[in-house]
Amino acid sequence: MIKDFAAIDFETANQYRTSICSVGLVIVRNGEIVDRFYSLIQPEPNFYSYWNTRVHGITQADTENAPVFPFVWKEIAIRIEGLPLVAHNKAFDEGCLKAVFRTYCMDYPDYTFFCTLQSSRKKIKNLPNYQLHTVAACCGYTLENHHHALADAEACAWIAREII
């Protein structure tokens, strides 16, 4: 069981994995949440699809003056140093992270990633689905602001404390 980790969630502006428009991060040490971080990010490419905005509610006006990814990541990197990352559907979040690192010609540190989606499918049986809000509820957490990156990261952290 891991007691120290960083739960992370990204929202994207469009169909490109590089188009991260917000990030939520929850740091867990010794099984307790000790830090939370949230930032809007100017996406690359910088346009919003109707469908993405419909999911998370973020618009181009919201990120017009937001920092670009490398500036936000500097704040995150110091918080997550030495910690594994956890995401619900790590294929998406890890894919976004690797893609945006390539876009900005940043050296990817080969982060260790755990997946609460994969773990919940193995450890929790008979759920109607394994979406974040469903698994979180099964683990005793009510996700009230689904698709807000910080709320989703906190739900992921809660799940990870229970099943990873």
Stockholm file with secondary structure:
# STOCKHOLM 1.0

chainA/1-164         MIKDFAAIDFETANQYRTSICSVGLVIVRNGEIVDRFYSLIQPEPNFYSYWNTRVHGITQADTENAPVFPFVWKEIAIRIEGLPLVAHNKAFDEGCLKAVFRTYCMDYPDYTFFCTLQSSRKKIKNLPNYQLHTVAACCGYTLENHHHALADAEACAWIAREII
#=GR chainA/1-164 SS CCCSEEEEEEEESSSSTTCEEEEEEEEEETTEEEEEEEEECCCSSCCCCHHHHHHHCCCHHHHTTCCCHHHHHHHHHHHHTTCCEEETTHHHHHHHHHHHHHHTTCCCCCCCEEEHHHHHHHHCCSCSCCCHHHHHHHTTCCCSSTTCHHHHHHHHHHHHHHHC
#=GC SS_cons         CCCSEEEEEEEESSSSTTCEEEEEEEEEETTEEEEEEEEECCCSSCCCCHHHHHHHCCCHHHHTTCCCHHHHHHHHHHHHTTCCEEETTHHHHHHHHHHHHHHTTCCCCCCCEEEHHHHHHHHCCSCSCCCHHHHHHHTTCCCSSTTCHHHHHHHHHHHHHHHC
//
